[in-house]
Structures are given as C-alpha cells and as structure tokens.
Amino acid sequence: MPKLLPLNGMATHEQVVQFLRRNPALSASVLEKEAGLPASTLLKAVAGDRVLNAKHLTALYPILLRYGYQDALKARIISVVNHKGGVGKTTTTLNLGRALARMNYRVLLIDMDSQGNLSQALGVDEPDKQVVHALLKNEPLPIINIGDRYDLAPSDLELAYADLELVQVVGGVNQLRNALAPLRSQYDYILIDCPPALNIFTNSALVASHSCLVTLQPEASALKGINSLLDRITQVRDRINFELTIEGIVLTMVDRRLKIHRDMIDYVHANLDNFRIFKTEIRQNVTLKESQVAQRDIFTYAKDSHGAQDYFKLAQEFAQPAAQLTTADA
C-alpha cells in the first residue's frame, strides 16, 4: 500500500502505526480515551484490521505529540554488524534496504567498510565525494540516488587510511552521528554496512545507531567470537550511546539440507534466545552473489529468486517489531 502524504498538523495512518509499534509500552486505552476514540481503535490499526481515518488522525495528533511523536518522523538508524567477514552484512544491507524501499519506506545506505563492497555492488566505484570526507572534513554526507526512495553514501579504500586520523580527532567517534543528524527527517530507515572488524568505523556506526542487526551464518567459525561482538555493543551502549539496542539476529547463507546448519541453528535458538532471532532465514543462493557482480540489487537482477523472496519477507518481518502494543493502562 503506498504511503499517504501527511496533512498539515496531522500524521498519516502509517506514521501513527509505526510510532505505536516502536513504543509498545504506550497504553492503547489511555490514548483512545484522551483522543476521544472508540475502544480498540488503535489495537485494530496496529494489527492491520482497520485504517485510521482523517477524524481519528486529527484527534490523535496533539495527544501523540505529548508522548514524543515528533521523533517518529525521524529515521531509525540501524548498523548491520558482525566482526567476521563473509557472513552476509553487505548483502543484507543492500537487499534489506531495497526491500524496504519497495515497501514505500525512504531508505539511505551508509557504506562504512573501506573495501567499498556495498558501493561497488550498487555500481559506484571510486566516488569523488564519500563518507570519509564527512567524517574528517565536516563536509555534508554525500548522497547518491540509486533508485526510487533508495540512496547511498559511498566509500572506497580512502576510508582505510583514515582510521588513525579519526581516532585522533576530538570526538571522532561522534562524527558519523553528527553527519547523519540533518538527514534523519528525510528517511524512514538508515542502514549502515559495517566493516568486518571492531574498529573505529564500527564504533562510530554503533554510536550513531538506535540499534544493530547481527548477521550470522550457521557455522561454527561464524559463531566463534560472537560474544566479543555482543560485549562491544554492550560497552558502546553503557558508555556512549545509551539508547543502543540489538534489533535481532538474522541467519544468512542457510542450507537446511546440511546437518551442521540445522544443528547450529538449534544452538543459536537455544543459546541466544534472549535476543530476537528473525524467523526469516536467508537461504544459500548463488543468485545473490551474481547480482552483486552485476552491480544490481536482487530484486532488479532476479525478482523471482529465493534471494528476492527471502529478503522481501525479512523486510516485512523487520518492519513489524516483535513487541506489540499493550492494552494495560499507563
């Protein structure tokens, strides 16, 4: 369903539902009472069983402002992380972002890996302006339009030579967050493709983010060291970015015909069950690799492939938080 444009002094149905899903502690009954809405109106809207009309939205708008609604108009920033290479970070950033754009969300991708794989996969090689210039020279973050509601801030090897300089800059770890601040009102989601290392660039991404999405291949080598990654996320949250959370874990390159994959998936569910583990698994699919070589997203390259099916399903699950709106009174 296409997004509706907001009217002056009013939110859209989609914006209200997104705000309520992101704030599950808000009481539906209290909001309905304060706005003078019939009982269960909001619960039905969140469940997708009804659409809020102009009268509902007009009554809700001033009430929601008191509960912090304005921040719902700003992008949610998510780092796609794992300090091991080859576990699907770039593939997930690229195709989850494109799937969200196909769902009519406005999406910005940030390439924070000095190898520039994300940029190259989208056909951007050796960009004149790139992320490192925003980090070190206080220039605006360069934005390249890739498709409808789908933009990229590119990087290449120049970023690799900036790590020591960024460490030495006063507040260097905050530079990405500062660069993203003026862009948040222009997007619904900002996805950051992080490097396969726990370095200054990963730290900068975590400091700038609301949450992080962990990509995990169901093999022993990929699981090794996962605690180090989780510890780093916890350290950033406790010391710098107090609102940082773990969005969840998405299993990538899955082949359930392999016993080792089935066993490792069972292990993940048994030992990491305190985190959200997405039900959607990204199946092993050579077409995903082919699409990146062709410098296209999977939907443009092979819209009927398993890769396209899996990433669109993941986007639908991703946009629907695990927590649900509560009916308990505040």
VEXDREN-2710 file (C-alpha; in Angstrom, 1 decimal):
% VEXDREN-2710
k/r/px/py/pz
1/MET/0.0/0.0/0.0
2/PRO/1.5/3.4/-1.0
3/LYS/2.3/5.8/1.8
4/LEU/-0.2/8.7/2.1
5/LEU/1.2/12.2/2.4
6/PRO/0.6/13.8/5.8
7/LEU/-1.8/16.7/6.0
8/ASN/-0.8/19.9/7.9
9/GLY/-1.0/19.3/11.6
10/MET/-1.7/15.6/11.2
11/ALA/0.1/12.3/10.9
12/THR/-0.6/9.6/8.4
13/HIS/-2.1/6.2/9.3
14/GLU/1.3/4.6/8.5
15/GLN/3.2/7.0/10.7
16/VAL/0.9/6.5/13.7
17/VAL/1.0/2.7/13.4
18/GLN/4.8/2.8/13.1
19/PHE/5.1/5.0/16.2
20/LEU/2.8/2.8/18.3
21/ARG/4.7/-0.3/17.3
22/ARG/8.0/1.3/18.3
23/ASN/6.6/2.3/21.6
24/PRO/4.8/-0.9/22.9
25/ALA/4.7/0.4/26.5
26/LEU/2.1/3.1/25.5
27/SER/-1.4/2.3/26.6
28/ALA/-3.9/2.0/23.8
29/SER/-6.8/2.5/26.1
30/VAL/-5.3/5.7/27.6
31/LEU/-4.5/7.2/24.1
32/GLU/-8.0/6.3/22.9
33/LYS/-9.6/7.9/26.0
34/GLU/-7.6/11.1/25.7
35/ALA/-8.3/11.4/21.9
36/GLY/-12.0/10.5/22.3
37/LEU/-11.7/7.4/20.1
38/PRO/-13.8/4.3/20.3
39/ALA/-12.3/1.4/22.3
40/SER/-9.9/-0.9/20.4
41/THR/-9.5/1.5/17.5
42/LEU/-5.7/1.6/17.9
43/LEU/-5.3/-2.1/18.6
44/LYS/-7.1/-2.9/15.4
45/ALA/-5.0/-0.3/13.5
46/VAL/-1.7/-1.8/14.8
47/ALA/-3.0/-5.3/13.9
48/GLY/-3.7/-4.2/10.4
49/ASP/-7.5/-4.7/10.8
50/ARG/-8.5/-1.1/10.2
51/VAL/-7.2/2.2/8.7
52/LEU/-7.3/5.3/10.8
53/ASN/-9.4/8.0/9.0
54/ALA/-8.9/11.8/9.0
55/LYS/-11.1/12.3/12.0
56/HIS/-9.1/9.7/14.1
57/LEU/-5.8/11.2/13.0
58/THR/-6.8/14.8/13.7
59/ALA/-7.9/13.8/17.2
60/LEU/-4.7/11.7/17.8
61/TYR/-2.1/14.2/16.6
62/PRO/-1.9/16.5/19.6
63/ILE/-2.1/13.6/22.0
64/LEU/0.7/11.7/20.4
65/LEU/2.9/14.9/20.4
66/ARG/2.8/14.7/24.2
67/TYR/4.1/11.2/24.1
68/GLY/7.1/12.0/21.9
69/TYR/5.6/11.5/18.5
70/GLN/7.9/14.0/16.7
71/ASP/10.8/11.6/16.9
72/ALA/8.7/9.1/14.9
73/LEU/9.2/11.5/11.9
74/LYS/12.9/10.8/12.0
75/ALA/14.8/7.9/10.5
76/ARG/15.6/4.8/12.6
77/ILE/19.4/4.2/12.2
78/ILE/20.5/0.5/12.2
79/SER/24.0/-0.9/12.0
80/VAL/24.4/-4.2/10.2
81/VAL/27.2/-5.8/12.1
82/ASN/29.5/-8.8/12.6
83/HIS/33.2/-8.6/13.0
84/LYS/33.6/-11.8/10.9
85/GLY/33.8/-11.3/7.1
86/GLY/31.7/-13.2/4.6
87/VAL/28.5/-13.6/6.8
88/GLY/26.2/-11.5/4.6
89/LYS/26.5/-8.0/6.1
90/THR/26.8/-6.2/2.7
91/THR/24.3/-8.5/1.0
92/THR/21.8/-7.9/3.8
93/THR/22.3/-4.1/3.9
94/LEU/21.9/-3.9/0.2
95/ASN/18.8/-6.1/-0.3
96/LEU/17.0/-5.4/3.0
97/GLY/17.3/-1.7/2.2
98/ARG/16.0/-2.3/-1.3
99/ALA/13.1/-4.4/0.0
100/LEU/12.1/-1.6/2.5
101/ALA/12.2/0.9/-0.4
102/ARG/9.9/-1.4/-2.4
103/MET/7.6/-1.2/0.7
104/ASN/7.5/2.6/0.2
105/TYR/9.9/3.4/3.0
106/ARG/12.6/6.0/2.3
107/VAL/16.0/4.3/2.8
108/LEU/19.6/5.6/3.0
109/LEU/22.5/3.1/2.9
110/ILE/25.8/4.1/4.5
111/ASP/29.0/2.3/3.4
112/MET/31.4/2.2/6.4
113/ASP/33.6/-0.6/5.0
114/SER/36.8/0.6/3.4
115/GLN/36.6/-2.2/0.9
116/GLY/33.6/-0.4/-0.5
117/ASN/31.8/-3.6/-1.4
118/LEU/28.4/-2.0/-0.8
119/SER/29.2/0.9/-3.1
120/GLN/30.6/-1.3/-5.8
121/ALA/27.6/-3.6/-5.7
122/LEU/25.4/-0.6/-6.5
123/GLY/27.6/0.5/-9.3
124/VAL/29.5/3.3/-7.5
125/ASP/33.3/2.9/-8.0
126/GLU/35.9/5.4/-6.8
127/PRO/33.4/8.2/-5.7
128/ASP/34.8/11.7/-5.7
129/LYS/32.9/12.5/-2.5
130/GLN/32.5/9.8/0.1
131/VAL/31.8/9.2/3.8
132/VAL/35.3/9.8/4.9
133/HIS/35.1/13.5/3.8
134/ALA/32.1/14.0/6.1
135/LEU/34.0/12.3/9.0
136/LEU/37.3/14.2/8.7
137/LYS/36.4/17.5/6.9
138/ASN/33.0/18.2/8.3
139/GLU/31.5/18.2/4.8
140/PRO/27.9/17.2/4.3
141/LEU/27.5/13.4/3.9
142/PRO/27.5/12.8/0.1
143/ILE/24.2/11.2/-1.1
144/ILE/23.8/9.3/-4.4
145/ASN/20.4/8.3/-5.6
146/ILE/20.3/4.7/-6.6
147/GLY/16.6/4.1/-7.1
148/ASP/13.2/5.2/-6.0
149/ARG/13.3/6.0/-2.3
150/TYR/16.8/4.3/-2.2
151/ASP/20.0/6.3/-1.7
152/LEU/23.7/5.6/-0.9
153/ALA/26.5/7.4/1.0
154/PRO/29.5/5.7/-0.7
155/SER/33.1/4.7/0.4
156/ASP/36.2/3.1/-1.0
157/LEU/39.8/2.4/0.0
158/GLU/40.3/6.0/1.0
159/LEU/38.4/5.2/4.2
160/ALA/41.0/2.6/5.1
161/TYR/43.7/5.3/5.6
162/ALA/41.5/7.5/7.8
163/ASP/41.2/5.2/10.9
164/LEU/44.2/6.7/12.9
165/GLU/43.2/10.2/11.9
166/LEU/39.6/9.7/13.0
167/VAL/40.8/8.2/16.4
168/GLN/42.9/11.3/17.0
169/VAL/40.2/13.8/16.1
170/VAL/38.4/15.2/19.2
171/GLY/35.1/13.5/19.3
172/GLY/35.9/11.5/16.2
173/VAL/33.7/8.6/17.2
174/ASN/30.7/11.0/17.2
175/GLN/31.4/12.4/13.6
176/LEU/29.1/10.0/11.8
177/ARG/26.2/10.6/14.3
178/ASN/26.7/14.4/13.7
179/ALA/26.8/13.9/9.9
180/LEU/23.5/11.9/10.0
181/ALA/21.6/14.3/12.2
182/PRO/20.4/16.7/9.5
183/LEU/19.4/13.8/7.3
184/ARG/17.1/11.9/9.7
185/SER/13.9/13.8/8.7
186/GLN/14.4/12.7/5.1
187/TYR/14.4/9.0/5.6
188/ASP/12.5/6.2/7.4
189/TYR/15.5/3.9/7.7
190/ILE/19.2/4.5/7.6
191/LEU/21.2/1.2/7.3
192/ILE/25.0/1.2/8.0
193/ASP/27.1/-1.5/6.4
194/CYS/29.9/-2.1/9.0
195/PRO/33.4/-3.5/8.3
196/PRO/34.4/-7.0/9.5
197/ALA/36.3/-5.6/12.5
198/LEU/35.7/-4.0/15.8
199/ASN/37.5/-0.8/14.9
200/ILE/36.8/3.0/14.9
201/PHE/34.4/2.7/12.0
202/THR/32.3/0.0/13.7
203/ASN/32.3/2.0/16.9
204/SER/31.3/5.2/15.0
205/ALA/28.4/3.3/13.4
206/LEU/27.2/1.9/16.8
207/VAL/27.4/5.4/18.4
208/ALA/25.3/6.8/15.5
209/SER/22.7/4.0/15.7
210/HIS/19.5/3.2/17.5
211/SER/20.0/-0.5/17.1
212/CYS/22.1/-3.1/15.4
213/LEU/21.2/-6.1/13.2
214/VAL/23.6/-9.0/13.6
215/THR/24.0/-11.3/10.5
216/LEU/25.1/-14.8/11.4
217/GLN/26.0/-17.8/9.3
218/PRO/25.0/-21.1/10.9
219/GLU/28.5/-22.5/11.1
220/ALA/31.0/-22.9/14.0
221/SER/33.5/-20.5/12.5
222/ALA/30.9/-17.7/12.3
223/LEU/29.6/-18.3/15.8
224/LYS/33.1/-18.2/17.3
225/GLY/33.7/-14.8/18.9
226/ILE/30.0/-13.7/18.8
227/ASN/30.3/-12.9/22.5
228/SER/33.1/-10.4/21.7
229/LEU/30.7/-8.6/19.3
230/LEU/27.9/-8.6/21.9
231/ASP/30.3/-7.3/24.5
232/ARG/31.4/-4.4/22.3
233/ILE/27.7/-3.5/21.6
234/THR/27.1/-3.5/25.4
235/GLN/30.2/-1.3/26.0
236/VAL/29.1/1.3/23.5
237/ARG/25.6/1.3/25.0
238/ASP/26.8/1.6/28.6
239/ARG/29.4/4.2/27.9
240/ILE/28.3/6.4/25.0
241/ASN/25.0/5.6/23.3
242/PHE/22.5/4.7/26.0
243/GLU/19.6/4.0/23.6
244/LEU/21.5/1.4/21.5
245/THR/19.8/-1.9/21.3
246/ILE/20.1/-5.2/19.4
247/GLU/17.5/-5.3/16.7
248/GLY/17.9/-9.0/16.4
249/ILE/19.9/-11.8/14.7
250/VAL/19.2/-12.8/11.1
251/LEU/20.6/-16.2/9.9
252/THR/22.2/-16.0/6.4
253/MET/23.6/-18.4/3.8
254/VAL/21.4/-21.1/5.3
255/ASP/21.2/-24.6/3.8
256/ARG/18.9/-26.7/5.9
257/ARG/19.9/-29.8/3.9
258/LEU/23.1/-29.7/5.9
259/LYS/23.0/-31.3/9.3
260/ILE/25.7/-28.9/10.6
261/HIS/23.4/-26.0/9.6
262/ARG/20.4/-27.5/11.3
263/ASP/22.4/-28.2/14.5
264/MET/23.9/-24.7/14.6
265/ILE/20.5/-23.1/14.1
266/ASP/19.2/-25.1/17.0
267/TYR/22.3/-24.0/19.0
268/VAL/21.6/-20.3/18.2
269/HIS/18.0/-20.6/19.3
270/ALA/19.0/-22.3/22.5
271/ASN/21.8/-20.0/23.5
272/LEU/20.9/-16.6/22.1
273/ASP/17.2/-16.8/22.8
274/ASN/17.4/-13.6/24.9
275/PHE/17.7/-11.8/21.6
276/ARG/15.2/-11.5/18.8
277/ILE/16.0/-14.2/16.2
278/PHE/14.2/-13.4/12.9
279/LYS/12.0/-16.2/11.7
280/THR/13.0/-15.4/8.1
281/GLU/16.2/-17.2/7.2
282/ILE/18.2/-16.1/4.1
283/ARG/18.8/-19.3/2.1
284/GLN/22.1/-20.1/0.4
285/ASN/21.5/-18.7/-3.1
286/VAL/24.1/-18.2/-5.8
287/THR/21.9/-15.6/-7.4
288/LEU/22.7/-13.2/-4.6
289/LYS/26.4/-13.3/-5.4
290/GLU/25.7/-13.0/-9.1
291/SER/23.6/-9.9/-8.5
292/GLN/26.4/-8.1/-6.7
293/VAL/28.8/-8.9/-9.5
294/ALA/26.3/-7.4/-11.9
295/GLN/26.1/-4.4/-9.6
296/ARG/22.4/-4.7/-9.0
297/ASP/20.1/-5.5/-6.1
298/ILE/18.5/-8.9/-6.1
299/PHE/15.0/-7.5/-7.0
300/THR/16.3/-5.9/-10.1
301/TYR/18.5/-8.8/-11.0
302/ALA/16.2/-11.8/-10.3
303/LYS/12.9/-10.8/-8.7
304/ASP/11.6/-14.3/-8.5
305/SER/14.7/-15.9/-7.0
306/HIS/14.9/-17.3/-3.5
307/GLY/17.1/-14.4/-2.5
308/ALA/14.5/-11.9/-3.5
309/GLN/11.8/-13.8/-1.8
310/ASP/13.8/-14.1/1.4
311/TYR/14.8/-10.5/1.7
312/PHE/11.3/-9.2/1.0
313/LYS/10.0/-11.5/3.7
314/LEU/12.7/-10.3/6.1
315/ALA/11.8/-6.7/5.4
316/GLN/8.2/-7.3/6.2
317/GLU/9.2/-9.0/9.5
318/PHE/11.8/-6.3/10.2
319/ALA/9.3/-3.5/9.8
320/GLN/7.0/-5.3/12.3
321/PRO/8.7/-5.2/15.8
322/ALA/8.4/-8.2/18.0
323/ALA/6.7/-6.3/20.8
324/GLN/3.1/-5.4/20.4
325/LEU/1.0/-2.5/21.7
326/THR/-0.2/-3.2/25.2
327/THR/-3.7/-2.6/26.4
328/ALA/-2.6/-2.1/30.0
329/ASP/-3.3/1.4/31.4
330/ALA/-0.3/3.7/31.9
END
